[in-house]
C-alpha cells in the first residue's frame, strides 16, 4: 500500500513543480499588434436542392430537365414507365446532362441520380 501512496505523491509533486516553474514569454518583434489575420477564401456552399421525381410518362421529362437546368439534382424513379418510354426518357435526360456538363448514375434497377456540373457525387453503387 505504501508504494501506491509514494506513486501518488510523486505524481502530485511533479505537477506542482511544473506549475511553479517560471514561464518565459516569447514575442515576435516583427509582428504588429494590430496586424490583420490572413484569411483563406471559403468556398460558398450553395443552397442546392434535390428533387425526387417519379415520371408516369415521357411528358414528365421536361419538368425533370427544368430542374436540372435550374441546378437542382434529381433522383428519378422510372418503375412506373413502360420500357420504351423509360428508355426514351433516360436518353433525353442523358442529353440534358451532357449539355449542362452534369453527371448521372444508376442507384438501383429503376432509380437514377442526375446532378448538375457544380454538384459532384462521391462514390458509386456497384452492379446488382
Steps between C-alpha positions, in 0.01 A plus 500: 500500500775743579628463141168629376522809721858564388394487134206732562717745696764493229240569230352790698831661585619483139199699383553756777860544390387561143243754615760688707754529218542841347368528149697712259275680258637538151362761264571547133630854465413520129127454548286807539261495791208568267605303194213360299468123496544334163167344410469227245211523263213279603306332227137598510265212563204524273147452618464212261183299505446142403178409326340155496296425190290202399398562140187327371563581134765649273320834528636535855855515362474876436432564869806294598712680240389838639612391848842408363526827308424681828803325659292261707593134531229249415440146616282340233305182564381355167330185632154620387606554137473247223837387371488701175401820684766440765774462238382813320488701824849385606641584157347846518631564853844371401501765228403769749776386735752505215394854404541635854817296564333317788516140610262213544520158652276206563412455866268202466339306219246773428646793694749752357676803643551801270719784627607835351870572441550691827367219718748210487405162644759289678479122483333257271241228549639174373296272271216276605 
